[in-house]
Amino acid sequence: AGEPVHRILGFREFYGLRLWLSPETLEPRPDTETLVEAILPFAKATAERQGECRILDLGTGSGAIALALLSAVPGAVATGVDIAAGALATAMRNARDLGLADRFETLESNWFAKVSGSYHVIAANPPYIPRQDIGNLQDEVRGFDPHLALDGGADGLDPYRIIAAEAAGFLETEGLVVVEIGHTQRIEVADIFTAAGYRLADKFRDLGGNDRALVFERAKP
């Protein structure tokens, strides 16, 4: 009971794209389109200026963020990283169905463990629910979204600590790190990245007016 309609259908619309879901993928939410909007102008400008824009999508799930960006930026290429092989299979199925598979690759990796190369954009909608709060989530989230995609550790901030500590080794000089956040987490997440040598370049609110996406660049020495 309480199974969300998109789980029953097996797909969800995101940024005008039909995306297949699987048990290992988070169901993409309209709020996450904010992350796409936060990245899009930079991705377009980079692709025009340099001929391509390389995007790393951490915790890609259904591929929603990467595939939305690829569909909007013909000069972009993306690598979708996930720890769940089932999610990556779903992401690649979506890429093929959308005609984007030639610009999309998947990588089974725990965060940056197996990542190589350098990217103009590192994007993530990481797990950001504090572990003790998962039991209080709405039934359709708790019962049907994979807990791996929800559990952000004791305070919900562990993934941001990992990304802030490790992203620089994979980021182009003028590159951006763009993360989705829980609506109460802006100050804590900004502090984590600032302490790791980043500057908050921009922030974006979702349809409900909540803080939802933060854009970081490397601080100038």
Secondary structure, DSSP 4 states (H G I P E B T S, - for coil): ----HHHHHTEEEETTEEEE--TTSPPP-GGGHHHHHHHHHHHHHHHHHHS-EEEEEET-TTTHHHHHHHHH-TTEEEEEEES-HHHHHHHHHHHHHTT-GGGEEEEE-STTTT--S-EEEEEE----B-GGGGGGS-HHHHTTS-GGGTB--TTS-HHHHHHHHHGGGGEEEEEEEEEE--TT-HHHHHHHHHHTTEEEEEEEE-TTS-EEEEEEEEPP-
